[in-house]
Amino acid sequence: MNTLVRYVVNTAQAKTGVSTSVIVGYLLQAAFGLITTVLLLVAVFFVFADYFAFGGTATSLGMFLVFALLLVGSIFYTGAAKKRTKEEAERALKAPGAPILLHPPLLNAGLQLGRRIGWRRLLPAAVVTLAATGVAAEWTRRHHSNGRAH
């Protein structure tokens, strides 16, 4: 079951590029966007008020620029994280451990075969085939893990 969940997660990540890093990046973008807007208003206030004699205006504009740069940095970080997530998920899907029975062309062919032959006739054959495949895979895995692989 763990392989199926991993396959579904990798497929979703390959299609969307969304992961925890991307969600954190989007949250950072929202936070820095809000902070940048607030600091823009503070900077405009200081421009008109000129509260500090030594350069409150320059200070508030500097803070605005810092947060604007942080916002741009988080945008680039999120884009890179999304691209990295897609690439990792696509590599995982192409790995030999990915369940071949879940590939769309095979699923489509299986559904068409089931409709043509009938599920009552096809189901016992499918169960026996899956059981034999599982036993063969387990035997091969044990054979290779004992160091006796050719």
C-alpha positions as CSV (number, residue, x, y, z in Angstrom):
1,M,0.0,0.0,0.0
2,N,2.9,2.3,0.7
3,T,4.1,2.0,-2.9
4,L,0.7,3.0,-4.1
5,V,0.6,6.1,-1.9
6,R,4.1,7.0,-3.0
7,Y,3.1,6.6,-6.6
8,V,0.0,8.8,-6.2
9,V,2.0,11.5,-4.4
10,N,4.8,11.4,-7.0
11,T,2.3,11.6,-9.8
12,A,0.6,14.6,-8.2
13,Q,3.9,16.3,-7.6
14,A,5.0,15.7,-11.2
15,K,1.8,17.3,-12.5
16,T,1.6,20.2,-10.1
17,G,5.0,20.7,-8.6
18,V,3.4,21.3,-5.2
19,S,5.2,20.2,-2.1
20,T,5.8,21.4,1.5
21,S,8.6,23.7,0.3
22,V,6.3,25.2,-2.3
23,I,3.5,25.8,0.2
24,V,6.0,27.4,2.6
25,G,7.2,29.6,-0.2
26,Y,3.7,30.7,-1.1
27,L,3.1,31.5,2.6
28,L,6.3,33.5,2.7
29,Q,5.2,35.4,-0.5
30,A,1.9,36.3,1.2
31,A,3.6,37.4,4.4
32,F,6.3,39.4,2.7
33,G,3.7,40.9,0.3
34,L,1.6,42.0,3.2
35,I,4.6,43.4,5.1
36,T,5.8,45.2,1.9
37,T,2.4,46.8,1.5
38,V,2.3,47.9,5.2
39,L,5.8,49.2,4.9
40,L,5.0,51.1,1.7
41,L,2.3,52.9,3.6
42,V,4.6,53.6,6.5
43,A,7.2,54.9,4.1
44,V,4.7,57.2,2.5
45,F,3.7,58.4,5.9
46,F,7.3,59.1,6.8
47,V,7.9,60.8,3.5
48,F,5.1,63.3,4.3
49,A,5.7,63.5,8.1
50,D,9.6,63.4,8.1
51,Y,9.4,62.4,11.8
52,F,13.1,61.7,12.4
53,A,15.5,64.6,11.8
54,F,18.3,62.2,10.9
55,G,16.4,60.5,8.1
56,G,13.2,58.7,9.1
57,T,12.2,58.8,5.5
58,A,15.4,57.1,4.3
59,T,15.0,54.5,7.1
60,S,11.5,53.6,6.2
61,L,12.2,53.5,2.5
62,G,15.2,51.3,3.2
63,M,13.0,48.9,5.2
64,F,10.5,48.9,2.4
65,L,13.3,48.0,-0.1
66,V,14.6,45.2,2.2
67,F,11.1,43.6,2.5
68,A,10.6,44.1,-1.3
69,L,13.8,42.2,-1.9
70,L,12.8,39.5,0.5
71,L,9.5,39.2,-1.4
72,V,11.4,38.8,-4.7
73,G,13.7,36.3,-3.1
74,S,10.8,34.2,-1.8
75,I,9.3,34.3,-5.3
76,F,12.5,32.9,-6.8
77,Y,12.8,30.3,-4.0
78,T,9.3,29.1,-4.6
79,G,9.9,28.8,-8.3
80,A,13.1,26.8,-7.8
81,A,11.4,24.6,-5.1
82,K,8.5,23.9,-7.5
83,K,10.9,23.0,-10.4
84,R,13.0,20.8,-8.1
85,T,9.8,19.0,-6.8
86,K,8.6,18.3,-10.3
87,E,12.0,16.9,-11.3
88,E,12.3,14.7,-8.2
89,A,8.8,13.3,-8.7
90,E,9.4,12.6,-12.4
91,R,12.6,10.8,-11.5
92,A,10.8,8.8,-8.9
93,L,8.1,7.9,-11.4
94,K,10.7,6.7,-13.9
95,A,12.5,4.7,-11.3
96,P,12.3,0.9,-11.7
97,G,10.4,0.6,-8.4
98,A,7.3,2.5,-9.7
99,P,4.4,0.1,-10.0
100,I,3.9,-0.6,-13.7
101,L,0.3,-1.7,-13.2
102,L,-0.7,1.9,-12.5
103,H,0.5,3.4,-15.7
104,P,-2.5,5.0,-17.6
105,P,-2.1,3.0,-20.9
106,L,-2.0,-0.3,-19.0
107,L,-5.0,0.7,-16.8
108,N,-6.9,1.7,-20.0
109,A,-6.1,-1.6,-21.7
110,G,-7.1,-3.5,-18.6
111,L,-10.4,-1.7,-18.4
112,Q,-11.1,-2.4,-22.1
113,L,-10.2,-6.1,-21.7
114,G,-12.5,-6.3,-18.7
115,R,-15.4,-4.9,-20.6
116,R,-14.9,-7.2,-23.6
117,I,-14.3,-10.5,-21.8
118,G,-16.3,-9.7,-18.8
119,W,-15.2,-9.1,-15.2
120,R,-16.5,-12.4,-13.9
121,R,-14.2,-14.3,-16.2
122,L,-11.3,-11.9,-16.0
123,L,-11.1,-11.4,-12.3
124,P,-9.8,-14.9,-11.3
125,A,-7.1,-14.7,-13.9
126,A,-6.1,-11.3,-12.8
127,V,-5.9,-12.4,-9.1
128,V,-3.7,-15.4,-10.0
129,T,-1.5,-13.3,-12.2
130,L,-1.0,-10.7,-9.5
131,A,-0.3,-13.3,-6.9
132,A,2.3,-15.0,-9.2
133,T,3.9,-11.7,-10.0
134,G,4.1,-10.9,-6.2
135,V,5.7,-14.2,-5.4
136,A,8.2,-13.9,-8.3
137,A,9.1,-10.4,-7.2
138,E,9.6,-11.5,-3.6
139,W,11.7,-14.5,-4.7
140,T,13.8,-12.3,-7.0
141,R,14.3,-9.7,-4.2
142,R,15.4,-12.3,-1.7
143,H,17.6,-14.0,-4.3
144,H,19.4,-10.7,-5.0
145,S,19.6,-9.6,-1.4
146,N,21.5,-12.8,-0.4
147,G,24.3,-11.9,-2.7
148,R,23.7,-14.8,-5.1
149,A,22.7,-12.5,-8.0
150,H,24.3,-13.3,-11.3
